Amino acid sequence: MKLAQVQITNFRNISTACLDLSPSLSVIRGHNGSGKSSLLEAIYYLGFGRSFRTSKHESVIKDDQSSFSVFARCNTETDQHIKVGLSRSRINEVTCNINGEHSNRLADLVSLVPVQLFTPQSTDLLVGTPSERRRFIDWGLFHVEHSFRLHARSYLSLLKQRNALLKQGQDITKPEHTFWSEQLISAAEVIDACRRQYIENILPYFKSIMAQFLPEFSVEIAYHRGWEKQLTFMEALAKKRDYDYKVGYTSVGPHKADLRLKVNNVSAQEMLSRGQLRMTVAALQLAQTQLFADQTQRQSIFLLDDIGAELDSIRREKFLTRLLETNTQVVVTAIVDEQIDFVENYNDKKMFHVEHGIVKEESN
């Protein structure tokens, strides 16, 4: 998928903007507060249905406006042309548009627009909560394994029901609850198998990239499924039953899974510097990009916000070059020209400048 043109209306400080993007590399320059990140944030909405900067949708709507919209003309890998769009109102009404057909099903839209994001906060993937790492794994599965979406949605629904019963102090071993427990276990086992296979698949890509990005380190990845590895999920639930009654929620399961990285048998976040952590995250996301392309014969759209943050010029160029080699469409923001002087080496690029929410395309 490549975004040929993006139209943005009433989004933060942007009244209206239209960007004819390069299928390869688009660079957006501007001072802090000019609207660079807002442009990426608007595109991000097409791939996730939400912001990467706030959980409050109404806060991204331009002052005195009732809603925002983002529309895009896209070209697929099979030379099809589709139009997609999304709008949200201050009362949280959401409308998706796919080739003129309206829907409120975000999953239909985001499955068409595989967006990835790298920002100065992307180190949260390693230093943040396990939920960050679960989202990383599940992004790859969401866009490849359609059955995974159904099992993940089913598991969360059943988990919510089980937690409600636990909080009420009900006996979840009663026959009337047996069916739901069996469904929970079935969904959990599928999710776990998919995640374990995904990590096994991504590992060779990651190690190859790390050998180029940080050759001085040997980084190992371990997947922890959310319960003791020697137990089945049924056995784990039984073992934790009394504890779960006490705390009022399910303490084991795929919703507790984690991905742990170690360097020389020490946690990566303890061993690596801030810049090295960013390069490790870059390697993970690049590995995910390459695996996605190989598994689906599709390309993702990669948003790279503030490329100069904590990456020296050599590592910036390595990262961007490897991304472009995968035929990924990349949109980059930068504050000053010195952060992106190496882009002169790339062909098929477009340059944009944004100031006070007004975007202009520059001549190369």
N, C-alpha and C positions, 0 to 999 in steps of 0.2 A: 504494500500500500504506500502510495506517495501522495502527499497533499500538494495539489497544483496551485490552488488559491484558497486563502482563508479570509473570511470577512467577519469582523468583530464589531459589535455595537453595544454601547453603554456599559462597558466593562472597566471598572475602576476609573482611571483618569482618561480613558480612551472613549471618545464619543463615537467615532467610527474609524475603522482602519481596514484596508484591503491589501493583502500581501500576496504577490505572485512568487511563490517559493521555488527555489531550485530543487530539482529531484535529488540533488547530491548534498550541497552545503549552502546554508543561508546563515549569514552573520549579521547580528543586530547590535549596533553600537549605540551608546548613549550614557549620559551621566546617571548617577544614583537618583532614583525617584522619577526618572524620565518616562518610565513605562515599559522598559525592556522585559523585566520579569513578568509583567502583566500580560504581555503578548504570549509568552510561553505558558503562563497560567491558563489563559483562554484556550489554547490548543490542548492543554492537559485535560480540560473538561471534556473534550471529545473522546479521549481515551479512558477516562475514569468516572466521568459524571460528577466530579467534585474538584475542589481546589487542593493544591499542595501547600498552601500558605495559611488557610483558615478553615474551620469547620462550619462557619456561618456563611451560607450562600448569599444572604442579603448584603453582606459587607463588601462583596465584589461588584455590586450593582452601582453604577454611577449615581452620584447625588441627584435627587429630584427625578429619578427615573424609576419606573415600576418593574423593569425586568432587563436582563441582558440576553444577548444571543451570539452564538458562534456557528458559522456555516462554513463548509469546505467543499470544494470540488476535488475529487480524488481520482487517481489512476491506479488500477489494480495491476498485479503481476501478469494477468491474462489480457491486458489491454482493454479492460472494461472501464467505463467512466461512471462513477456514482457520485451522488450528492448527499452529504450528511449534515446534520445540524442539531443544535441543542439550545433551548432557552429555559431560563429559570426566572421566576417572579419573586417579589418580596414576600409573598405568602407561601413560598416554597412549592409552587406549581412547576412541574417540569414537563417539557414537551420535547420528544426526540423526533427527528425528521430523517427518513431514509428514502431517497428518490421520490420525495413528495408525499410519502405516506407518514402520517403522524402516529405517534405512540408514546406511552409513558414508561415503556420498558427500557431502562438504561442498558441492560445486558445486551440487547439487540444491537445497540449503537456501539458500545465499547468493544464488542467482539470483532467489529469491523475495523477498528482503528487501534492497532497495537502500539501504544505510546509508552516510552520509557523516559525516565528523568534522572539527571545527575545535577545536584546542586551542592553548595557548601555544607548543607545539612545531611548529605547522603552518607556521611560516616555513621549516622544513626543506625544504618544497617548492621554495623558491627558493635557499636557501643550502646545502642538503644535497647529497647525491650524485645523479647522473643517475637512479639507480634510483627515487628518490622521484618524479621527474617522469614516468618511464615508467609507474609505477603509477597516477599521476593519469590519464594518457591511457587506459590499459588498463581502468581502472574503467568509464569511459564506454562503451568498446567491448564489454566483457564483458557489460554489461547491455542492449546494443542489438543487436550483431552476433553471433549464435550461431555462425556459421562462424569468427569470430575466435578464439573459445575453442579450437576444434579445431586451427586452424593454429598458434596460440601454443603449445599443448601439444605438438604434433608437432615444432615448431621446437626447443623446449627439449630434447626427447628426442633428436633428431638431432644437436643441438649437443653434447650430453653425449657421444654416441657418437664424434663427430668429434674432440673434445678428448681422449678416451681413446686414440684411434688416434695422435694427434699426440704425446701424452705417451710412448707406446710406441715412437715413432720409425718408425711404419709409413708406407708410401707410399700416401697417400690418393688418388693418381691411378690406382691399379690398377683394372682393370675390375670387380673384386668390390666396390669401394667407389663406383663411379660412380652406381649407383642411389640410394644414400643421399645423395650430394652433390646430385643432381638434386632429390630431395625437400626437402632443406634449402633450396636456392635457391628452389624454388617456394613454400614456406611463408614464407620471408623476404620475398619480393616481395608476397605478400598482406598480411602484417603491416605492411609499410611503406606500402602503398597505403591501408590502413584508417587508419593513424595520421595520414598526411598529410591525408586527407579530414576526419578528426575535428578537427584543428587548424583547418582552413579553415572548418568548420561552427561551431566555438565562438568564433572570433575576433570576429564582430560582436556577440555577447552580451557578451563581455569588454570590448570597447571602449565599449559603451554604459554598462556598469556603472562602469567606471573614470572616465568623464566625470562621474559623480555622486559617486563616492567620493574620487577624487584628480584634480580637474579641472585642477590646475596642472601635471600631467605628461602626456606622451604616451608610452605604453609600447608597444613593439613586441615581437611574439613571432616567434621563428624556430625551426623544427623541423629538427633535424639527425638524419638517419636512421641514422647509425652507420657510414657509409662515404662515400667521395668521391662527391659528387653527380653528377659527370660520368661515372661508371662504373656499369655494371650490377653486381649483386651477384656474378655469376659472374666478371666482370673484377676486382672488388675482391679476391675470394678468391684468384684467380690471382696478382695483384700482391703479396699478403701471404703467399703460400705459404711462401717460405723463412723469413720472419720467424716465422710461426706454428710451423714445425718447430723453430725455435730456442727459442722461449719455451714451447712445449708446449700452446698453447691457441689458439682462434680469436679474432683480435684485431679483427675487423670484423664488422658485422652488426646486426640489430635489437636485440640484447642490449647494444649500445653506444649506442643512440639517446639523444637528449637534447632538451630544450626550453629555449631560452634567451630571457630577457627583457631588453630594453635600454630605457633612458630616455635620450633625447638621444644615442643611439649609445654609451652607457656601460652596463655591466652593472648591472642593477637592484639587485643586492645591494651594489654599491659606491655607488650614487647615493642610495638611499632609506634613511630612518631605520627603526628597528625597528618603530615603529608603522605607518609607511607600507608596509613589507613585509607586515605582517599584513593591512592593508587590500587590498593587491594579491592576496594569497592568498585573502582573503575574496571578492574579485571573481572570481577564477578558479573557486572552488568554487561560487559563486552562478551563474556562467555555465554551469557543468557541470550544475547543478540545473535551470536553465531549459531547456537543450538536451535533457536527459534527458526532461523532461516533454513537450516539443514532439515529440520523436522517438517516444516510446512511449505517450503519453497516460496515463502512470503518474506517481506522485509518489514521491520518495525520503523517507527518514527522516533528519533532520539532527540530529546531536548536537553541541552547542556547550558545551565544557567551559571553565569559568572565563572567562566573557564579559568580565570586567573587566580581564583582563591586557593591558596596553599598548594598550588602546583607550579613547579618551575617550567620554563619554556620548553625544555627537552621533553618532560613528561606530558605537557599539554599536547605537543606535536605527536608524540607516540600514541597517545590515547585517540586523538582525532584521526590520525592516519589509519589506525587499525579499524576504527568505526567505519570510515569511508570505504575501506577495502571490502567490507561485507555488503556493500551496496545499500547501506542504511541511509535513509534521509536524515540529515542532521541539521538542527537549528541551534545556533550558538549565540549567547549574549556575552558582551565584554564591555568594560568601562572605558578603557583606553586602547589606542592602536597597538601599543607595545605588547599587550597581552596576546594579540593575534597577528603579529607581523608575519608569522610563518604561513598564513593562509594564502599568501601570494604564490606559494608553490602548488596550489590546487587549481584544477580546471573546473569548469561548470559550477561556479559559485555565484551567489548573489549577495550584495551588500546592502544593508538598510541602516538608516539612522533614525532614532526616535528622540523627540524633545517635546516635553509638555504633552505627552500623549499623542503627538502627531508623527506619523511614520512616513518616511520618504525613502524610495529606493535610490541608491547611489550607482553611479557608473563605476565599473571595475577599473 
